[in-house]
Amino acid sequence: MHLPLRIALIGAGVMGRQHQTYLARSDEACLRAIADPSPAAAEFAAGLAVPWFADHRQMLEQARPDAVIVANPSKLHVPTALDCLARGIPVLLEKPVGVGLDEVRTLVEASAKSGVSVLVGHHRRHNPLIARARQLIGEGALGRLTTVTALWQLQKPASYFEQAWRREPGAGMLLTNLIHDLDLLRHLCGEVQSVQAMTDNRARGLPNEDSAAVLLRFENGALGTLTGSDAVAAPWSWELGSGENPVYPRQDQPCYLLAGTQGALAVPQLQHWRYAEAGAGWHQPLSSTREPVPAGDALALQLQHFVRVVRGEARPLVDAADAGRTLALVEAIRHAASSGVCVTPETL
Ligand SMILES: NC(=O)c1ccc[n+]([C@@H]2O[C@H](COP(=O)([O-])OP(=O)(O)OC[C@H]3O[C@@H](n4cnc5c(N)ncnc54)[C@H](O)[C@@H]3O)[C@@H](O)[C@H]2O)c1
């Protein structure tokens, strides 16, 4: 029988508060303290009757948590995580793991050298329906994976951009949102060998991109496209399709269409298309069934996994090096979009 882990939260904005609701429901972990300089966070901590600190280093020294969840602005992720590792404290670090590959290399080295774990918050990998989709692809249900069509098309309200950091370098749709889709594409379809891309910022007129079109060549030979925009009145995105977060009204629309020589799969519905007989083609009817979608809340499962990681019972499902490869893909897309040439993430 373990005592609940005492977990501190660094950054108590939208995402940090979501983590808090899962901590409140857990009997394996509890909220030890909050570090966030904003008055709103001080008020939030007071309401929960947990110690509040403006500075996370002071919190680490005084509250001495067993583990930390970091959900501050993305450009603070690596320096904050390094402060935790230096004190031997394991971290659940929100995505993106960092905003530059050099700083992420420093983090990977620090984690390896200290032996202290970093789990990166690509929580969708913990979603049971993603696990099932990966299993189907791995079992060969689609044959040779050939084409992948990924969509992230939705409308963020203007109020989303009122937070200054969301308009500044280190934020943007690629690093904040498409990074989730790119991570899942790596998880489902394998590593990406090269990318070509175009981005645009004219729908919103902010410095960061609001639209992107990306071509992907996977190491296994599959070809893919990912089109994204945060400025369109459209229903095709993980957020609106998966029902993972009830704050987004659900649409029964796919966001990933994975096609292979023996079948196809629409995600998140897990609609599985195939011909009844081998050798059939476009003159025969295609049948489709919905694979049962296992129940399970990705953020709750991520927290359970983090508890096991902290106790030394599991290795992080997404460690800093793995999340660094997803970040390299984002960087490759940026390079490809600005140069117009094909970029290999591995070379960055
Ligand atoms: N996994 C997901 O699906 C998901 C969803 C949303 C956001 N995120 C990530 O979570 C992070 C936060 O995003 P958000 O939307 O909650 O932003 P937010 O602006 O709502 O919250 C950020 C919080 O960090 C605080 N902060 C600023 N400087 C700080 C510091 N030095 N120390 C501690 N706290 C500090 C701010 O006061 C604010 O409360 C981002 O990195 C984002 O990419 C992940």
The ligand as an SDF file (V2000), in Angstrom:
LIG
                    3D

 44 48  0  0  0  0  0  0  0  0999 V2000
   -1.6710   18.5840  -23.3470 N   0  0  0  0  0  0  0  0  0  0  0  0
   -2.5310   19.4430  -23.8570 C   0  0  0  0  0  0  0  0  0  0  0  0
   -3.4710   19.0700  -24.5410 O   0  0  0  0  0  0  0  0  0  0  0  0
   -2.3680   20.9080  -23.5790 C   0  0  0  0  0  0  0  0  0  0  0  0
   -3.4790   21.7580  -23.6870 C   0  0  0  0  0  0  0  0  0  0  0  0
   -3.2850   23.1100  -23.4000 C   0  0  0  0  0  0  0  0  0  0  0  0
   -2.0320   23.5790  -23.0630 C   0  0  0  0  0  0  0  0  0  0  0  0
   -0.9810   22.7200  -22.9990 N   0  0  0  0  0  0  0  0  0  0  0  0
    0.3590   23.2200  -22.6580 C   0  0  0  0  0  0  0  0  0  0  0  0
    0.3210   23.6970  -21.3280 O   0  0  0  0  0  0  0  0  0  0  0  0
    1.1290   24.8560  -21.2070 C   0  0  0  0  0  0  0  0  0  0  0  0
    0.2870   25.9710  -20.6180 C   0  0  0  0  0  0  0  0  0  0  0  0
   -0.7550   26.2780  -21.5100 O   0  0  0  0  0  0  0  0  0  0  0  0
   -2.0930   26.9890  -20.9890 P   0  0  0  0  0  0  0  0  0  0  0  0
   -3.0090   26.9930  -22.1470 O   0  0  0  0  0  0  0  0  0  0  0  0
   -2.5140   26.3920  -19.7050 O   0  0  0  0  0  0  0  0  0  0  0  0
   -1.5570   28.4640  -20.7350 O   0  0  0  0  0  0  0  0  0  0  0  0
   -2.1020   29.5310  -19.7080 P   0  0  0  0  0  0  0  0  0  0  0  0
   -1.5980   30.8450  -20.1690 O   0  0  0  0  0  0  0  0  0  0  0  0
   -3.5620   29.3460  -19.4930 O   0  0  0  0  0  0  0  0  0  0  0  0
   -1.3670   29.1120  -18.3480 O   0  0  0  0  0  0  0  0  0  0  0  0
    0.0040   29.3060  -18.1210 C   0  0  0  0  0  0  0  0  0  0  0  0
    0.1930   29.5950  -16.6550 C   0  0  0  0  0  0  0  0  0  0  0  0
    1.5910   29.6600  -16.3870 O   0  0  0  0  0  0  0  0  0  0  0  0
    1.7870   30.7090  -15.4710 C   0  0  0  0  0  0  0  0  0  0  0  0
    3.1720   31.1500  -15.4690 N   0  0  0  0  0  0  0  0  0  0  0  0
    3.7690   32.1250  -16.2040 C   0  0  0  0  0  0  0  0  0  0  0  0
    5.0690   32.2440  -15.8470 N   0  0  0  0  0  0  0  0  0  0  0  0
    5.2880   31.2940  -14.8970 C   0  0  0  0  0  0  0  0  0  0  0  0
    6.4120   30.9190  -14.1450 C   0  0  0  0  0  0  0  0  0  0  0  0
    7.5900   31.5330  -14.2900 N   0  0  0  0  0  0  0  0  0  0  0  0
    6.2800   29.9210  -13.2370 N   0  0  0  0  0  0  0  0  0  0  0  0
    5.0950   29.3000  -13.0660 C   0  0  0  0  0  0  0  0  0  0  0  0
    3.9870   29.6220  -13.7490 N   0  0  0  0  0  0  0  0  0  0  0  0
    4.0810   30.6010  -14.6580 C   0  0  0  0  0  0  0  0  0  0  0  0
    0.8060   31.7850  -15.9010 C   0  0  0  0  0  0  0  0  0  0  0  0
    0.5780   32.7280  -14.8490 O   0  0  0  0  0  0  0  0  0  0  0  0
   -0.4140   30.9470  -16.2330 C   0  0  0  0  0  0  0  0  0  0  0  0
   -1.2240   30.7720  -15.0980 O   0  0  0  0  0  0  0  0  0  0  0  0
    1.6590   25.1670  -22.6030 C   0  0  0  0  0  0  0  0  0  0  0  0
    2.9660   24.7000  -22.7220 O   0  0  0  0  0  0  0  0  0  0  0  0
    0.7500   24.3930  -23.5270 C   0  0  0  0  0  0  0  0  0  0  0  0
    1.4260   23.9630  -24.7000 O   0  0  0  0  0  0  0  0  0  0  0  0
   -1.1260   21.4040  -23.2200 C   0  0  0  0  0  0  0  0  0  0  0  0
  1  2  1  0
  2  3  2  0
  2  4  1  0
  4  5  1  0
  4 44  2  0
  5  6  2  0
  6  7  1  0
  7  8  2  0
  8  9  1  0
  8 44  1  0
  9 10  1  0
  9 42  1  0
 10 11  1  0
 11 12  1  0
 11 40  1  0
 12 13  1  0
 13 14  1  0
 14 15  2  0
 14 16  1  0
 14 17  1  0
 17 18  1  0
 18 19  2  0
 18 20  1  0
 18 21  1  0
 21 22  1  0
 22 23  1  0
 23 24  1  0
 23 38  1  0
 24 25  1  0
 25 26  1  0
 25 36  1  0
 26 27  1  0
 26 35  1  0
 27 28  2  0
 28 29  1  0
 29 30  1  0
 29 35  2  0
 30 31  1  0
 30 32  2  0
 32 33  1  0
 33 34  2  0
 34 35  1  0
 36 37  1  0
 36 38  1  0
 38 39  1  0
 40 41  1  0
 40 42  1  0
 42 43  1  0
M  CHG  2   8   1  16  -1
M  END
$$$$
